[in-house]
Amino acid sequence: MGKPLLIAVAGGSGSGKTTIVNLISKHAHDFSVLVVQQDHYYRDWSHLEPAARNEVNFDHPDALDMDLIFAQLTDLASGIPVERPSYDFATHCRAAATTRLAPAQVILFDGILALHDSRLRELFALKVFVDVADDLRFIRRMGRDMRERGRSLDSVVKQYLGTVKPMHDKFVAPGRNHADEVVQWSSWDEPAVVRLVDRLRKELAKGSR
């Protein structure tokens, strides 16, 4: 295997990033794929009381361990396995167990702030931004947080208005300006993903020369 190809898939919460990442993996019949999700890299807030953890602005870049993200993506891009942390959204604490990630031909980094940090942007061979209207993203996020994370409707709305939307406008949306590819995902568009996969094949072919 040659040098791994690092790809960023950024966009607002509820934009469809993870769906697109999964579709890329589905269509990658001729190359290996590793998915690294930003959500595992939130800082550990176990030193705070549970009530205080709920007041943390999880949509601000400071809520993430950017140094660890950079270090681990750098290692993976160099062909070095890493021990990825795991994060419990119910308790806002980092789990004791880690998950060993081995490099693949294509490494997909999935996260709302994948294009925020200039250090990270320098690592990516291709930068993708998933662009979806705010109201649709909110509806998707509301369903996910209530279904998968045990959140109440009131808490989802409060967080969205208090931090999610302001932080999206300030830190996430500008990532679109750094993207090589902008994907509209207001509705299902698998052909757009197939075109992305074809581009990845071409990038891999360049690296093998």
C-alpha positions in Angstrom: 0.0 0.0 0.0 1.3 3.5 -0.9 1.0 6.6 1.2 -2.6 6.8 2.6 -4.8 9.5 1.0 -6.4 11.7 3.7 -9.8 13.1 2.8 -11.9 15.6 4.9 -15.7 15.5 4.9 -17.0 18.6 6.6 -20.3 20.3 7.0 -22.9 21.4 9.5 -24.5 19.0 12.0 -27.2 17.1 10.3 -25.9 17.8 6.8 -25.4 14.1 5.9 -21.6 13.8 6.2 -21.8 10.4 7.8 -24.2 9.1 5.2 -21.9 10.3 2.4 -18.9 8.7 4.2 -20.7 5.4 4.4 -21.7 5.6 0.7 -18.1 6.3 -0.2 -17.1 3.1 1.7 -19.8 1.2 0.0 -18.6 2.1 -3.5 -14.9 1.7 -2.7 -14.7 -1.8 -4.2 -11.1 -1.5 -5.3 -9.4 0.3 -2.5 -9.5 0.1 1.3 -11.1 2.8 3.5 -10.8 3.9 7.1 -13.3 6.3 8.6 -12.2 8.5 11.5 -15.0 10.5 13.1 -14.4 13.8 14.9 -17.0 12.9 17.5 -14.6 10.6 19.3 -12.2 13.4 20.0 -14.2 15.6 22.3 -12.3 16.5 25.5 -13.0 14.5 28.6 -15.3 16.4 31.0 -15.4 13.9 33.8 -13.8 16.4 36.1 -17.0 18.5 36.0 -20.2 17.8 37.8 -22.9 16.4 35.4 -24.9 19.7 35.5 -21.8 21.7 34.6 -21.0 19.4 31.7 -24.3 20.3 30.1 -23.3 23.9 30.0 -20.1 23.2 27.9 -20.3 24.7 24.4 -19.7 21.5 22.5 -20.0 23.3 19.1 -16.9 25.5 19.8 -13.5 24.2 18.5 -12.1 24.3 22.0 -14.4 21.4 23.0 -12.3 19.2 20.7 -8.8 17.9 21.3 -7.4 19.3 18.1 -3.9 18.5 19.0 -4.7 14.8 19.3 -6.7 14.9 16.1 -3.8 16.4 14.3 -1.3 14.0 15.8 -3.3 10.9 15.0 -4.2 11.9 11.5 -0.5 12.7 10.9 0.4 9.2 12.1 -2.3 7.5 10.0 -1.2 9.5 6.9 2.4 8.2 7.6 1.1 4.6 7.8 1.3 4.4 11.6 -1.6 2.8 13.6 -3.2 4.8 16.4 -5.2 4.2 19.5 -8.4 6.3 18.9 -10.3 7.5 22.0 -14.0 6.9 22.5 -16.5 9.4 23.7 -19.8 8.9 25.6 -22.3 11.6 24.6 -24.7 10.6 27.4 -22.2 11.4 30.1 -19.8 13.8 28.2 -16.9 11.7 29.3 -14.1 9.9 27.4 -14.3 6.1 27.8 -11.4 4.2 29.3 -11.2 1.8 26.3 -9.6 2.9 23.0 -9.9 1.5 19.5 -6.9 0.6 17.4 -7.1 2.1 13.9 -4.8 0.8 11.2 -4.2 3.0 8.1 -6.0 2.3 4.8 -5.5 3.5 1.3 -8.1 6.2 1.9 -8.7 7.8 5.3 -11.9 9.7 5.6 -12.1 12.3 8.4 -15.8 13.0 9.2 -16.5 16.1 11.3 -18.2 19.5 11.4 -14.9 21.2 12.0 -12.8 19.1 9.7 -11.8 22.2 7.7 -11.6 24.7 10.6 -8.0 24.1 11.8 -5.3 25.2 9.2 -3.0 22.4 10.4 -5.6 19.8 9.5 -6.4 21.4 6.2 -2.7 20.9 5.2 -3.0 17.2 5.7 -5.9 16.6 3.3 -5.5 15.6 -0.3 -9.2 16.4 -0.9 -11.5 18.6 1.1 -15.3 18.0 0.8 -18.0 20.3 2.3 -21.6 19.0 2.5 -23.9 22.0 2.1 -27.5 21.8 3.4 -30.0 24.5 4.4 -30.1 25.3 8.1 -33.8 24.3 8.7 -33.3 20.8 7.2 -30.1 20.2 9.2 -31.9 21.2 12.4 -34.8 18.7 11.7 -32.3 15.9 11.1 -30.2 16.8 14.2 -33.3 16.9 16.4 -34.4 13.4 15.3 -30.9 12.1 15.8 -30.3 13.6 19.3 -33.7 12.5 20.6 -33.4 9.0 19.1 -29.8 8.2 19.6 -28.6 10.4 22.5 -31.7 10.4 24.7 -32.1 14.2 24.5 -35.4 16.0 25.1 -37.0 18.3 22.5 -36.5 21.3 24.8 -32.8 20.6 25.3 -32.2 20.1 21.6 -33.9 23.4 20.7 -32.1 25.3 23.5 -28.7 24.0 22.4 -29.4 24.7 18.7 -30.3 28.3 19.3 -27.7 28.9 22.0 -24.6 27.3 20.5 -25.1 25.1 17.4 -26.4 27.8 15.0 -24.0 30.6 16.2 -21.0 28.3 16.2 -22.0 26.9 12.8 -22.1 30.4 11.3 -18.8 31.4 12.9 -16.6 28.2 12.6 -18.3 25.6 10.4 -19.8 27.4 7.4 -16.5 29.2 6.5 -15.1 25.7 5.8 -16.9 25.8 2.6 -14.4 28.4 1.3 -11.6 25.8 1.8 -13.4 22.9 0.1 -12.3 21.4 -3.2 -15.7 19.8 -3.6 -19.1 21.1 -2.4 -21.8 18.4 -2.2 -25.5 19.4 -1.9 -27.3 16.8 0.2 -30.8 18.2 0.7 -32.0 15.0 -1.0 -30.4 11.7 -1.8 -27.8 12.0 -4.5 -25.8 8.8 -4.8 -24.4 9.7 -8.2 -22.7 12.7 -6.6 -20.9 10.2 -4.2 -20.0 8.0 -7.1 -18.3 11.0 -8.8 -16.4 11.6 -5.6 -15.2 8.0 -5.5 -14.0 8.3 -9.1 -12.0 11.4 -8.1 -10.5 9.4 -5.2 -9.4 6.7 -7.7 -7.7 9.3 -9.8 -5.9 10.7 -6.7 -4.8 7.2 -5.7 -3.5 6.6 -9.2 -1.5 9.8 -9.1 0.1 8.7 -5.8 1.1 5.3 -7.2 3.1 6.7 -10.1 
